[in-house]
């Protein structure tokens, strides 16, 4: 595709020189791009045919033999289009979703991120369809990036070292994060992939499982370690977080932090939000009424080995990668015994 633009000539010392005014707008069969002749990058600015339903983002666009590498989706690029599926190729070097890049993209059902480096500006997915699902290896980096930007927006630390702080500072930091999650994330049964942490972080809502997963990712972004916070479930309808803390002057134990089923009256630290097994059981008994006895056996309560819960997710345990078909859950009692990871409160 040739550069368009005005051509002009001038003579200097008898030499004729031709200059081409650089063109910034380019098109291919799928997208409208803005290209930078300075850094050789390309930003997707829109969809050529608004009736396209499935689109694939390629690594670059070629203009007059020069490659311009796609690294950005611009504001409003997918707004009010018919696009239902976006696939990011595994040969895309990196990709950032700009603020409002999918604003009012209410037809979107699937975003497949096949490249490992994906980020998003705060507010990139405002008013996106609640039926959207995220998957692919880039879901991890996208979730981690969104978590850091949420923490920044809330005024919370990123990457702090919590290994040697006092038990009060450790506990109160977990409490403060839980307060903000409760304030900003909502249980929403209209979200299709409500237990997918990436979707929950993008939409600020989900079910108890998705919100607990989002809390854990946020805690790790703050600087908490892999085994400081986990996600559990009663094998029924309710999920929460397990937190490994010192409470009431005792040694470390695993307590239950059930953000959805807890009222946070203020930002001031309240240790009572961290519950023992029996306290959590009492809360759930009220939720289930007479029909939930099979979910109230605490020895059957589980822990999740996967973190983000997107389709095809590989499992990482202490940084070691396992195949995606490894067991997703095991009993929390068995997990504690197998890992020698302390007692349950």
C-alpha positions in Angstrom: 0.0 0.0 0.0 1.6 3.3 -1.0 1.8 6.4 1.1 -0.8 9.0 0.1 -0.3 12.7 0.7 0.9 15.8 -1.1 4.2 15.7 -2.8 6.3 18.8 -3.1 9.6 19.7 -4.6 12.1 22.4 -4.3 15.5 23.1 -5.8 18.5 23.8 -3.6 21.8 24.4 -5.2 20.5 23.0 -8.4 19.4 19.7 -6.8 15.7 18.6 -7.0 14.4 16.8 -3.9 11.1 15.1 -3.5 9.4 14.8 0.0 6.4 12.7 0.9 4.2 13.9 3.7 3.9 10.8 5.9 0.5 9.1 6.0 -0.8 7.9 9.4 -4.0 6.2 8.4 -3.9 2.7 6.8 -6.4 -0.1 6.1 -6.4 -3.7 5.5 -9.3 -6.2 5.0 -10.2 -6.1 8.7 -9.0 -3.0 10.5 -8.3 0.7 10.3 -4.9 1.5 11.7 -3.0 4.5 12.8 0.7 4.0 12.2 3.7 5.7 13.6 6.6 6.2 11.2 8.8 7.1 14.2 8.6 3.9 16.2 7.2 1.6 13.5 4.2 0.7 15.6 0.5 0.4 14.6 -2.6 1.1 16.6 -6.0 -0.5 15.7 -8.5 2.4 15.5 -11.6 0.7 14.2 -13.1 -2.3 12.3 -13.3 -1.8 8.5 -16.6 -3.6 8.1 -18.9 -3.1 11.2 -20.6 -6.3 10.3 -17.5 -8.5 10.8 -18.3 -11.0 13.6 -14.9 -12.7 14.0 -11.6 -10.8 13.7 -8.0 -11.8 14.2 -5.3 -9.3 15.2 -2.1 -10.0 13.2 1.4 -9.0 14.3 2.0 -6.2 11.8 0.7 -4.3 8.8 3.1 -3.8 5.8 3.2 -0.4 4.1 5.6 0.0 1.2 7.7 -2.9 2.3 8.0 -1.6 5.9 6.4 -3.5 8.8 4.5 -1.6 11.4 3.9 -3.9 14.5 0.5 -3.8 16.1 0.8 -3.1 19.8 -2.3 -1.1 20.7 -6.0 -1.1 20.4 -7.2 2.5 20.4 -10.1 4.1 22.2 -13.5 3.1 20.7 -11.9 0.7 18.3 -14.6 -2.0 18.9 -17.4 0.3 20.1 -20.9 -0.4 18.6 -19.7 -3.0 16.1 -21.0 -6.5 15.4 -17.7 -8.2 16.4 -18.4 -11.2 18.6 -14.9 -12.8 18.7 -11.4 -11.3 18.9 -8.4 -13.5 18.5 -4.9 -12.2 19.2 -2.3 -14.2 17.3 0.5 -15.8 19.2 3.0 -13.9 17.0 1.8 -10.5 18.2 4.7 -9.2 20.3 2.6 -7.4 22.9 -0.8 -5.7 23.0 -2.3 -3.0 25.1 -6.1 -2.2 25.3 -6.5 1.6 25.5 -9.0 3.4 27.7 -12.5 2.7 26.4 -11.2 0.5 23.6 -14.2 -1.8 24.0 -16.7 0.7 25.3 -20.2 -0.4 24.3 -18.8 -3.5 22.6 -22.0 -5.4 23.6 -21.7 -8.1 21.0 -18.4 -9.5 22.2 -18.5 -13.0 23.5 -14.9 -14.2 23.3 -11.5 -12.6 23.6 -8.7 -15.1 22.9 -5.3 -13.8 24.0 -2.7 -16.1 22.4 0.3 -13.8 23.1 1.8 -13.7 26.6 2.2 -9.9 26.9 -1.2 -8.2 27.3 -2.0 -5.1 29.3 -4.9 -2.7 29.6 -5.4 0.9 30.6 -7.7 1.6 33.5 -11.3 1.6 32.1 -10.4 -0.3 28.9 -13.5 -2.6 29.2 -16.1 -0.1 30.4 -19.6 -1.2 29.5 -18.4 -4.3 27.6 -20.9 -7.2 27.2 -21.5 -9.2 30.3 -21.3 -12.3 28.1 -17.6 -11.9 27.3 -15.1 -14.5 28.2 -11.3 -14.2 28.3 -8.9 -17.1 27.5 -5.4 -17.8 26.3 -1.9 -17.5 27.7 -2.2 -13.7 27.7 -5.1 -13.8 30.2 -2.5 -14.1 33.1 -0.6 -11.0 32.2 -3.8 -9.1 31.5 -5.2 -10.0 34.9 -2.0 -9.1 36.7 -1.8 -5.8 34.9 -5.4 -4.9 35.7 -4.8 -5.8 39.3 -1.9 -3.4 39.6 -3.9 -0.6 38.0 -6.8 -1.2 40.4 -4.5 -1.1 43.4 -3.0 2.1 42.1 -6.5 3.6 41.7 -7.4 2.6 45.3 -4.1 4.0 46.6 -2.8 0.6 47.8 0.8 -0.6 47.5 2.1 -2.7 44.6 4.9 -5.2 45.2 5.5 -4.5 48.8 7.5 -7.0 50.9 5.1 -8.4 53.5 7.5 -11.2 54.7 8.9 -9.4 57.7 6.1 -7.0 58.7 4.2 -7.3 62.0 1.2 -9.6 62.2 -1.0 -6.5 62.7 0.3 -4.8 59.5 0.0 -8.1 57.6 -3.6 -8.7 58.7 -4.7 -5.1 58.3 -3.4 -4.9 54.8 -5.4 -8.0 53.9 -8.4 -6.4 55.6 -8.0 -3.1 53.7 -7.8 -5.0 50.3 -10.9 -6.9 51.2 -12.7 -3.7 52.1 -11.9 -2.2 48.6 -12.9 -5.5 46.8 -16.2 -5.5 48.7 -16.8 -1.8 47.8 -16.0 -2.2 44.1 -16.9 -5.7 43.1 -20.5 -7.0 42.9 -22.2 -10.3 42.7 -23.8 -10.3 39.3 -25.6 -13.4 38.0 -25.8 -11.9 34.5 -22.1 -12.2 33.9 -21.6 -15.3 31.8 -18.1 -16.3 33.0 -18.6 -15.1 36.6 -15.9 -17.5 38.0 -13.2 -16.3 35.5 -10.9 -14.0 37.4 -9.9 -12.1 34.3 -13.6 -11.4 33.5 -14.2 -10.3 37.1 -11.3 -7.9 37.1 -12.5 -6.4 33.7 -16.2 -6.1 34.7 -15.8 -5.5 38.5 -18.3 -8.3 39.2 -18.8 -12.0 39.2 -19.8 -14.8 41.6 -18.3 -15.7 45.0 -15.7 -17.9 43.3 -14.6 -15.2 40.7 -14.4 -12.5 43.3 -12.3 -14.7 45.7 -10.0 -15.4 42.8 -9.7 -11.7 41.9 -8.9 -11.0 45.6 -6.0 -13.5 45.5 -4.6 -12.0 42.3 -4.8 -8.5 43.8 -3.2 -9.7 47.1 -0.3 -11.1 45.1 0.0 -7.9 43.1 0.3 -6.0 46.5 3.2 -8.2 47.4 1.7 -11.1 49.3 3.3 -14.5 48.7 1.8 -17.6 46.9 0.8 -19.3 50.1 -0.5 -16.3 52.0 -3.8 -16.4 50.3 -5.8 -19.2 48.5 -9.3 -19.8 47.2 -11.7 -22.3 48.7 -15.2 -23.6 48.4 -17.7 -25.7 50.3 -18.3 -27.9 47.2 -21.6 -26.2 46.8 -22.4 -22.6 45.9 -20.0 -20.5 48.1 -16.4 -19.6 47.7 -14.1 -17.6 49.9 -10.4 -17.0 50.6 -8.2 -18.9 53.0 -5.6 -16.5 54.6 -2.6 -17.7 56.6 -2.4 -15.2 59.5 -1.6 -14.8 63.2 -4.7 -13.9 65.1 -5.3 -13.3 68.9 -1.6 -13.7 69.6 -1.4 -17.4 68.5 0.8 -18.9 65.9 -0.2 -18.8 62.2 -3.3 -20.6 61.2 -5.6 -20.7 58.1 -8.6 -18.5 58.6 -11.6 -17.9 56.3 -12.1 -14.5 54.7 -15.6 -14.5 53.1 -15.7 -11.1 51.4 -19.1 -11.4 49.8 -20.8 -12.6 53.0 -19.2 -10.0 55.2 -20.3 -6.4 56.0 -17.4 -4.0 56.1 -18.6 -1.1 58.2 -15.5 1.0 57.9 -11.9 1.0 56.6 -10.7 0.5 60.2 -9.2 -2.9 60.7 -11.6 -5.5 62.2 -10.1 -8.9 63.0 -13.5 -10.5 63.2 -13.7 -10.7 59.4 -11.2 -13.6 59.6 -13.3 -16.5 60.7 -12.6 -20.0 62.1 -14.1 -23.1 60.4 -17.0 -23.1 62.8 -17.7 -19.4 62.3 -17.7 -19.8 58.6 -19.9 -22.8 58.9 -22.4 -20.8 60.9 -22.6 -18.1 58.2 -23.1 -20.6 55.4 -25.7 -22.5 57.5 -27.8 -19.3 57.5 -27.4 -18.9 53.8 -28.4 -22.5 52.9 -31.1 -22.9 55.5 -32.2 -26.5 55.8 -31.1 -27.7 52.4 -27.3 -27.3 52.7 -26.2 -29.9 55.2 -24.1 -31.8 52.6 -22.0 -28.6 52.1 -21.3 -28.0 55.7 -18.8 -30.8 56.4 -15.6 -28.8 56.8 -13.4 -31.8 56.1 -14.9 -31.8 52.6 -14.2 -28.2 51.9 -11.8 -27.7 49.0 -8.9 -25.6 47.8 -8.4 -24.6 44.1 -5.1 -25.4 42.4 -5.7 -23.1 39.4 -5.7 -19.4 39.9 -7.4 -17.5 37.1 -9.9 -20.2 35.9 -9.9 -19.4 32.2 -10.2 -22.3 29.6 -7.0 -24.1 29.0 -5.2 -22.5 32.0 -2.0 -24.2 33.0 -1.6 -24.6 36.8 1.4 -23.0 38.5 2.3 -24.1 42.0 5.1 -22.1 43.6 6.2 -21.1 40.2 6.3 -24.6 38.8 4.1 -25.2 35.7 1.8 -28.2 35.5 -0.4 -29.4 32.7 -3.8 -27.8 32.4 -5.5 -31.1 33.0 -4.0 -31.5 36.4 -6.5 -31.7 39.3 -8.2 -28.4 39.8 -9.2 -29.0 43.4 -8.4 -31.1 46.5 -9.7 -31.1 50.0 -8.2 -28.3 52.0 -7.6 -30.7 54.9 -5.6 -32.9 52.5 -3.8 -30.0 50.9 -2.6 -28.7 54.3 -1.4 -32.2 55.3 0.4 -32.8 52.0 2.1 -29.4 52.0 2.7 -29.2 55.8 1.2 -25.8 55.5 -0.2 -25.3 59.0 -3.4 -25.8 60.9 -6.9 -24.7 60.1 -8.4 -22.3 62.6 
